[in-house]
Amino acid sequence: SGADTTQPILDAVNQVRQVAHRYGGSAVVEQCPLPVKRQIDIWGDSPDSLAVMRGIKDRFDPSGILNPGRFLGGI
């Protein structure tokens, strides 16, 4: 089933992110199966500056037509 194939990937992503975070880093998932992508934020944790980024995006793309949801934090 889908859970049988996605769970090991989800576990691996979580482990890598925990190690990266421990050393002050982060991990972005560049490519993965769609069922996995639906269950995780491929960008990882959102930075404190996300509100500023969202404001800039809103300013330059008020209609939200440029790559909607395809950036950090669903921007």
N, C-alpha and C positions, 0 to 999 in steps of 0.2 A: 504494500500500500504506500501512499504518498508519505505518511508519517515515518515509515520504515526507511525511506531514502532521505528525507529532509532532516530528521533529528540528528544524525551524525554530523551533518554539515553545520547545523545550528550550534551544536555543542562545540565544534571546532572553532567556529567564529567567536563564540563567547570566551573560549580559553585564550585565543590569540589576543582578543581585546583586553582581557584581564592582565595578561603579561605586558602588553604594550602600555596600558595605563599605569601599571606598577613602576615602569621606568620612564614615565612622563610622556609617553607617546600615544598614538591612536592607530586604529586600523580601519581602512575603508575596504569594502567588498566591491571589487571592480567587476566581477562577473560571477553569476550564480544562476541556478535554475529558478524559473519564475515562482514555483511554490515556496522556495526559500525566501526570495525577495519580498514576497507578500507578508512574511512573518518577521522580518527584521528591518531596521533602518540601516540601509547600506552604508550610510555616512557615519554611523556610530553616534555617540553622544553629541548633542548640540552644544556649541561653545556659548559662553556668556554674551558674546557679541552677536548672537543670532537676531536679536531684536533690531540691531543696527543694520544688519544685512537685509532683513525683511523690509525695513524702511527704505533702503536704497532701491531694492527691487520694486517696491510699490511706486516709488518716485519715477523710475525710468520705464516701468511697465504697469501703469495703473489698471489696465484691463486684464492683466495676468495672462497674456497670450504667448509670451516667450518661454518655451519649455516649462509649462506649469507643473509643479510638483517634482521636477527633475533635479533639484539641488538640495543641499543640506537643509534639514528641517522641513522638507516639503515645500520649500520656496519655489 
